[in-house]
Amino acid sequence: MSAMTQSTITSDTPAEDRVFRKVFRRLMWFLFLALVVSFVDRINIAFAALTMNKDLALSATAYGMALTVFYAAYTLCEIPSNLMLAKIGARLWIARIMITWGVASAATMFAVDRWSLYGIRALVGAAEAGLLPGLLLYMTFWFPRRFRARANALFIMAIPVTIAVASTVSGLILQLHGFLGLAGWRWLFLLEGLPAVILGVICLFYLDDGPALANWLSADEKVEIAARLEHDRALETTVVSKRGILSQLKSRDVILLSIAYFGLVSSLNANTTWGPQIVHTLTAAKSYAVVGVFTALPAILTVVVMPLWGASSDRRNERDWHLRAAMLLAACGWLLVLAFDLPAARYLGLVLVSIGSFCGMLMFWTFPASNAILSSEARPAGIALINCVGTGGGAAIGPLVIGYLKDVTGSFTAGLAYVAVMLVVAVACIATVAARARVAAPVRSPTTA
């Protein structure tokens, strides 16, 4: 090992900071944009439902089933997708994901009844499977633990940014109703599906599979990155590194994290897929553009709070309580929405739900990325498994449960109570993981991931 490499792994040097700032500037804008485009698809069907449900004669249960079909297909293909990314390379696989899902998402405009909608949404789910865990895995190829929290923070902030922007834009696109003889919701799927295809083509020419293949890095910079990543791998605990991949995936911590993510995603998904309809009932606004603005405001406030929440966690070298507090805040928000008739109180609840859910997601991914939970060999399958349970359970089962309960009871009360309970279960799971003292504060300095 060279002297330069040795100095890199024993202290955080200005040279190392420059290298990873360079990587950050090169990659994060693209990964951020990829996640934005991905979550536009989660937002647009929620807004399309404001008029699509009537055109296609969809009940709340049928609409919930369309969401369930999407996430079921997503879940079935997610772990194979992440393993393929690790096998054939991020550049080709991420590009494949974005191009195929963009085409499928735009094709939702051709739905004519609930059955055609179910079929198309299943194709969209299968095509998009693996993007979020794939991008999270991809960041571990470039960023060591010390820099990963900041990368995760910017990356996860793409989701509330998407809600803020896409809510406003989607409301405006719905105003195109009747243009060229097409319903507004059909324009919505077409115009918001094509950017994924464009970004997928750009991906083929812009991303590299790893630092060793990046021609925009010098030889010394590649050594800096490799040395730091190798140093992180050397810090893996003896217990974890000596266990097989399957044994790690079946560990109690991974199971508990999967259940916790189930609860967190239940809240995130309820917020994004039912939020516009809840806002519509609260505001009684006839303009979909107004509904879009009111749906966007909680997300805008979330974007302001998220970096402060992350900075507080870094400053205190603490992850566990910041995660639990965020999920409890979201649970309290849902209780406000379902327990009060006053529109202002219910809208405040939606604000708390947004802030708590997304700050929780920001903190959550510091857990499975830790070497104390999963070794580097098990991490592709482990991250995909945890995300698979979250999206397959929280996002696939949740919409169907909420839709069914709304049809039966005539309100969102019972369904939102279910979401609040799942958040409390998630808090208990995280508390149990933290009690084992395996991921209490995996940091060495206030800037450590």
N, C-alpha and C positions, 0 to 999 in steps of 0.2 A: 504494500500500500504506500502510495506516495506521501510525501510530507504535506503537500497541499490537501490531499484527501483526509489525512489524519487530523489536520487542524480544523477541517470542516465538521467532523463528527464529534469533536470534543467541545466545541463552543459554537455559539451562533455568531458568525462573522458577518461584517458588512458585505463581503463578497457573496455570501450565501443569500443574504437578504436581497441583493440586487438580482441574483439568478431567479429566485422565486417570484419576485415582483414582475420580472420579465415574463415568466410563465403565466402568471396571473393575468397580465395585460393581454397576452396572446390568446388564452383559452377561455377565460371566464365570460367574456361578452358573448361568445358563440354558444357556450353551454347554457348561459342565462336565457338567450333568445330561443334556444331549442326547447327549454322547459316552458317558456311563455307560450310558444306555438302549440305545445302539447296540451297545456291546460286550457287553451282557447276552446278545444274540443269538449272539455268538461263544462265550460260555461255556455257554449252556444246551444246545446240541446236544452239547457235549463231555460234559456230565453225563447227558443223555438217553441217550447211547450206552451207558452202563453197563447199562441194561435194554432200551432200544429195539433195539439190535443183535440181541438174542436174539429179541424179539417179531417183528421184520421179517425175520429170517434173514439178517442182513447180515454178510458177512465183513469183515475189516479193509480190504481193497481196496474193497469196496462202500461202506463208511462213508467212506473217503477220497474216493471218487468223489462222494458227496453234498456234501462240502466243496468239491471241485473245481468242481462244477456251479454252486454258489453264487458262487464267486469268478470263474468264467468269465463269468457273466451280469453280475456287478458290474463287471468290467473292461470289457466291451463298452459298457456304458452310462455309464461314469464320466466320460470327457471331454465327451460331449454334455451330461451333467448339470451339470458345472461351467460350461460355456458358457451353459446355460440360466439358471443362477443369476445370472451376470453380466448376462444380457439382460433377464430379467423381474423380478429383485429377489430378495433373500435371504428376505424374510418369506414370500412365497407358496411359493417353491421348497423351502425347508427344511421348511415345514409339510407340503407335498405328500409329500416324502420320508418323513417320520416317520409320517404317517397310513397311507400305502399299505404301507410295510414292516411296520408294527405289525400290520396286518390279515393280511398274508401270513405273518408269523412265527407268529402265533397259529394260523393255518390248518394249520401243520405237524402239529398234533395229529390231523389227519384222515388222515395217511399210513397206508397199509395194506400196502405192500410197497416194495421199493427203487425201482421205477419211479415210483410216486406221490410218494415222498420226493424223488427227483431233480427232478420237475416243480415241486413246491412250493418247493424250495430255490432253483431257478432264478428263480422269481417273487420270492422274498425278495431275492436278489442284485440283480436288476434294479431293484426298488423302492428299495433302500437305497443304490444306487450314487451316489457323489458327496457323501455326507454329510461324511466326514472332510476331504477336500480343500476342500469347500465351506465348512466352518466355518473352516478355516485361511485360506482366501481372504477370508472375511467379516471376520476379525480385522484383515486388512491395510487394510480400509476405515475402521477406527477407531483403530488403534494405530500410531504411528510406530515407527521402528526402535529408539529408545531404550527404549520400553516393551514391545516385542513379546516379548522373551525371557521376561519375567515372566508375560505372558499365555500364552505357549506352555507354560511350565513348569506352571502350574496346569491348563491344558487337557489336556496329555498325562498328568498325574497321574491323570486320570479313569480311565485304562485299568487300572492296577494296583489302584486303589480298586474298580473294577468287579469285578475278579477276586476280591479279598478278600471283598467283600460278596456277589456273586452265587454264588461257590463255596459259601459257608455257606448262603445261602438256597436254592440249587438242591438241595443235599443234603437239606435239610429238606422241600422240596416233593416230592421223590421218595418221601418217607415217606408221602405221600397215596395211594400205590398201592392201588387197589381202592375208593377213596371214590367213591360214586355210579357205581360200575361202570367207572371209567376207570383206565387204567394211570398210574403216577406220571409217566412221561415226557410223557404227553398233557397232564396238569395243568401240567407245567413250561412247555410252549410256550404254553398259553393264558394263564396268569397272568403270564408274563414278556413277552408280546407286547402286551398291552393298554396298559401305560404309555406306549409310543411313540405310540399313537393319542391319548391324553390330552394328552401334551406337544405333539404336532403342532397340536392345536386351540388350546392356549395360545399357541403361536408366532404364530398369526395375529393375535393381539391385543397381543402383547408386543414382538416384534422390529420394528425399523425397517430399511429398506434401507440407510441411511447416515446420517451425522451431520446432513446438511442437512434431513432429514425427521423428526428426533427432537424432539418437542415438549417433552421433559424437559430439553433443553439451551437455554440462553439464546443470544441472537444473538452475544454476545461469545465464549461458549464454542465455538460453531460456527466462528467465525473462528479461534480458537486451534487447533482441530483441523485445519482446512483449511490453515492456514499451515504447521504442522509437517509434514503429509503432503506438501504441495507442496515444502517444503524437502528432504525425503527424495528426492522424485522428481528434484529438480535435481541431486542427488549421483550420479545414475546415470553410469556411465562412458561416455565418448564412444563406445567401441567397441561396447558393448552397445546403447546407445540408437539408434545409427545402423543397426543390423542389423534385418532383418525378423523377424517372429514365427517363421516357419517356419525361418529360418536359426538362430535361437536354440534352437529345439526340437531341431535336429539337431546342435547343438554338442557337442564332445567332453565338456565338463563335464556337460552334462545327461545324456548317455548313461552316463557313469561314475557319476553320482549315481543314475540309475535302476537300474544293476546293483548298486550298493551297497545300495540300499533293498530290492532283491530278496533279498539275503542277510540283511539285518536282519529283514525280514518273515518269511522262512523260519523264523528262530529264534522270533520272537514267536508265529507261528501254531502251530508245533510245541508251544510251551509251553502255549498256551491250549486247543488242540484235542485234544492227546494227554496233557496233564499229569494230568488226573484218572485216566486209565487207568494211567499210570505210577505215580502215588501209590497206586492201588489194589493194584498188584502189590507195591509196597514194604511197605505196611502190613499187607496181608492182612486188612484190616478188613472186617467183614460189614455194618457200618452205613454207609450212604451219607452220613449226617451227619458221621461221623468223617472220611471221605474228603474231604468239603467243607472241614472245618476244617484238615486238613493241606495241602490245596491252597491255602487262603487265606493261610497263614502266610508263604510267600515273598513274596506280593504285599504284605502288611502291611509287611514289612521293606523292600521296594522303595519304598513310599510314604515311609518315613523317610529313605532314602538319596537319593532323587531331588532334593529341594531342596538338599541338601548338595553334590551333584554339580554342580548348576546354579550354586550360589553360588561354588564353587571355580572354575568356568569364568569367571564374571563377574569375580571378584577378580583373576584372572590375565590377563583379556582374551584368552582362548585357547579355541578351539573344536575345532580339528583333533585334538589329542592326547586331549582328553576324549572325543571320539567314538570314536577308534580304541581307546582303553583300554577303553571300555565294551563294544565288540563283541568284543574279545579276551577280556574277562572272561566274556562269555556263551559263547564258544567253549570256554574252559577248563571251564565248568560242564557243557557237553554231554559233554566228554571224561570228566569224573568220573562222569556218569550211565552212560556206556556201557562204561567201563573197569574199574569196581569192582563186586564182588558184595556188599560191605558196604552194607546199606540206609542207614546214617547218612551214608556218603560220597556215595551217589547222591542222597540227599535234599539234602545240602549243594550238590551240583551243580545241582539245581533252583533252589535259592536264588540261586546265582551267575547262572544263566541268566536268572532274572526281573530281578535288579538290572541286569545288563549289558545285556539287551535293551531295557528301558524307559529306562534312562539314555541308551542309544544313540539311541533314538527322540527323546528330548528334545533331544539335541544335533543330530541330523540335520537337523531342519527349520529350523535357523538358516542352513543353506547355501542351499537353493533360494529362500528368502525374501529373499536378498540381491540388491540391485540390480546387483551385479557379475556375477551369474549370469543373471538374467532381468529384463528391463525390466518396468515396471508393466503394459504392454499385453500382454506375453507370459506374465505370471505365472499367470493363470487356467488356460490350457492347459498351461503348464509344470509347475505343481504337480500338476495332474490327471494328466499324462503320467507323471511320476515315481511318483506313488502308484499309477497304473494298472499300471505294470510290476511294482511291488512286490507289489500284491495279486493281479494276474493271474498273476505268475510264482511268487513266494514262497509266496503263500497258496493258489493254485489248483493248481500243480504239486506243491508240497511234500507236502500230505496224501496225494495219490495215490501218490507215490513211497514215502513212509514206510509207508503201508498195504500196498502191494504187497510191499515188502521184508520187512515183518513176517509176511505170509502165507507168503512163500517161505522165510524163515529161522527163523521161530518166535519172533523177539525183535525189540526195537526197535534193536538195536546198529547195523546197517547204515544204517538210516534216520537215526539221530541223527548218525552219522559224516558223512553227506551234509550235514546242517544245519551242523555244525562247519566243514566245508570251505567252504561258501557264506559263512560269516562271515569266514573268512580272505580270501576273494576280495573281500568288501566292504571290508575294511581296506585292501587294496591299492588299490582304486579311490579311496577317500578320500585316501590318501597321494598319489596321482597328481594329484588335483584341487588339494590343498593345495600341492603342489610348484610349481604354476603361480602361486602367490602371489596368487590372485584372491580367495580367501576365507580368509585366514589369521587375521585379527582385525578384522572390520568394525565396530569399536567405537571410541568416543571417551572413554568413562569406564566405571568398573566396573559401571554400571547400564545400559550400552548393550546393545541386543539383538544 
